[in-house]
């Protein structure tokens, strides 16, 4: 098997699909129905919209079997009645506690976390301001979130690079979980890649080249020596795998698996 074929197959296995995706989507629909019911009967503020955003919307998060911390980000968008962000968060918490009394729930400012067996929902209150979403931050302030821009930027980057960016992101996030122990923020990792690849960086359909370039870009996120050392090791192994592939394919496969382990 070639290195590219191995990487492509691994990236495909990192997609949330089949029974797992169906189960999450059923839970999402149930959640939406329960929140609409709760707010219509128990809160004075109008619930305008329930919006899924983040990596689940962009189809770049990992299955729970690979990353137990994987989650779905949800905004409960309410009318702006002038209340503080914390008051809005309290409304979210009351709704979740009322409708999921037997589930594990905790407030992790600025979100309410609903942990279920198969997925975790991170729920944040939101309001609309001039057509843009604003969510609560850790300082009890409203800040703008540009989820539509994040989505469109990824779409453009992916299209401009032969639809290789989503597979690349899954591989890099897998490396970050399995080899880098989540030292980098998943969102910041994705942002770095999208910013780099939004203007086309022509590398054809060669996923191993994208992986090498992507790992190199992650130096922008590294703060500590141990992070740089992990990146150094990954880059060394990828380069060795590329060098050995033609004459020593079994060695090349062992080297690439040091970076992207077998699932």
N, C-alpha and C positions, 0 to 999 in steps of 0.2 A: 504494500500500500504506500502511495506517495504521501509526503508530508501534507500537501494541500488537501488530499482526500481525507486524511485523518482529521485535520482541523475542521474541514467542512462538516464531517459526520459528528464531531464533538459539538460544534456550534449548533447543529440541528437538534441534538439531544438536550441542549440547554434552553430550548423554547418551551414555554408553558403551553401545553396542548393536551388534547384528549380528555380523559376523565378529570385530570387536575384542573384544566381550564373550565370545563363544564361545571365542576363543583364550585369554583370561585365565582363564576358568572351567576349561578343559581343563588349563591349567598349574597351577591351584590344586589340582585333584583329583590330578594327578600328584605335586605337592609333598607333599600329605597322605599319599599312599601311600608315598612314599619316606621321609618322616620316621618314619612308623609302623614301617616295616621296619628303618630304621637303629636307632631306639631299642630295639626289641625284641631286637636282636642285639648291640648294642655299648655300651649305657649301663646302669648299675645302677638308675637312677631310672626310675620308670614315667611314660610320656607319657600323660596322662589325656585331653587334649583338644587339638584344633587349631582355633583360633577366628579367623575373619576379623572385624575390627572397623574402626573409623575411617570415613572418607568413602566407601570402596568399599562397605562394608556399608550405609551410609546412602544410597547412590546419589546422592552430591553431588560426586564428584570429576570431573575433566575428562578428555577423551580425550587420549592421548599426542600426537596431532597438534597439539593446542592448548597442552598443558603437558607438556614432555618429562619433567619431574620427577614426574609423577603416579605414585602407587604404591599398593600394597595392603598394609595393615597386618595382620600375622598374629601371634597369640600361640601359643606352644607351652607349654601348661599342664602342668606336671609335679607329681608328689608333692613335698611339702615334707620334705626329708631334713635340713634344718638347714644346708645349704651356703650360701655367700655368693652374692649375686646374680651376681657375676663368674663364679663356677664354673658357674652355670646358663647364662650367656651363652657360656661356653667350650663347653658341651655343644651348644648350638645351632650354634655355628660349626663344630664338628667334624662334626655331622650334615650341614650344608649343603655343606661342603667334600667330604665323602665321596660325596655323591649328585649334586653338580653340579661335578665336577672341571674341566670345560672352560668354565664360566661365570665371569663377573666377580663376585667376592665380596670384600666388605670389612667390617671391623668398624667401625661408627660408633656408639660407645657412646651410648645403651644398646641398640642394635640390631645385627643382622647384616643387611647389605644384599646382596640377590641381584639383580643386574642382568641381565635378558634382553633380547632384541631388542624385544619388544613390550610389556614391562611390567617394573616394578621391585617386588620384594617387600621390605618392611622387617619383619624377624622379631625378635620380642622374647620372652625367657623370661618365664614367669609362674607364680605359685602361687595357690592358693585359700586364703582366710582368712575364715571365717565366712560363706561363700557369696559373697564378693566377690573380684574379681581383683586381684592385686598384681603390678606389673611393676617392672623395674629402672630406676632413674634414673641421671643422670650422676655421682652421688656414691656409686654402688655401694650404694644402699639400696633396699629394697622400698617402693613407694608404691602406694596404691589407684588404680585406674582405673575410672571409672564409665561404661563404654561402653554398658551397657544403658540407663542414664539418658539419655545423649546421644541414643540412638536413639529412645527414647520421647518425649523432649522435642521433637525435630524432628517426629515423627509428629503430636503434638498441635498444634504450631504450624502445620504444613502444613494439617491438617484444619480448624483454627479460622479459617483465612484462605483458604478456597476453593481449597486445593491450589496456592497461588501461591508458597509459600516455597521449594520446591525449584527451580522455574525461576528465582526471584530469586537464590538462592544460586549457581546456575551462572553467571548473568550477572555477578554481583559478583566471583566468582572469576576469570572471564574478564577482567574489567576489571583486577583485581589483577595478573594475569599480563601482560596486553598493554599496559596503560597505567601501572600502578603498579610494574611490575617486581618483583612479589612482596614489596613492602615490608611487607605485612601477613601474619601467619601465617594460613594457610588455616583452621586449626582455630579460632583466635581470632575470625576473621571470621564463621565459621559460628555460634560461640557467641553473639556479640553479636546476630546476627539472630534466633536462636531465643529468646533471653531477651526480646527486644523484642516478638516476634510471638506468643509462647506465649499470653498473653492476647490475644484477638482485637483487631486494630487494623483496623477495618472499612475496606477500600479497594476493596470489590467485586471485580471481575475486571479492574481497570485496572492492568496490569503496569507501565506507565510511572510511575504513582504509587508503586507498591511500590519501583521502582528509585530514584526520587528520595528517598523516605524512607530506604531502605537505605543509600544513599551518605551521607546526612546522619548516620546512626548510626555510620558508620565514623570520624567525627571522634574517637570514644572511643578508637580505636586509634592515632591519629596522635600521634607524638612530635616529629617534626622539621618544620621549615617546609616543606621540599619535599613532604612527604606532604600537608600541609594545602593547599598550592598545587594539587596534583593533584586533591584533592577539590573545591576551589573551582572549578577548571576544569570538572570533570565536572558539578557542580551547575549551573553557569552554562549549559552546553550543553543539559542536560536541560530546564531551565526555558525556554530559548529555543525548543527543539524543541516543547514543549507549547504555548507562546504562538503559534508560527508554523503549527502543524499545519493549522488550518482554512483560512487564507487563502494560505499559502505552503507547501504540502505538500512540495515538493522541497527547500526550505531546511530544513524540519523534519527531513527524512530525513538530510540531510547533517550536521545538528547532532547528531542522536542517534548517527550512525555515528562521530562524534568520540569518543564514550564507549564504545559497544559496536560494535566494528568488524565489517565483513561477513566471513562465513566462506566 
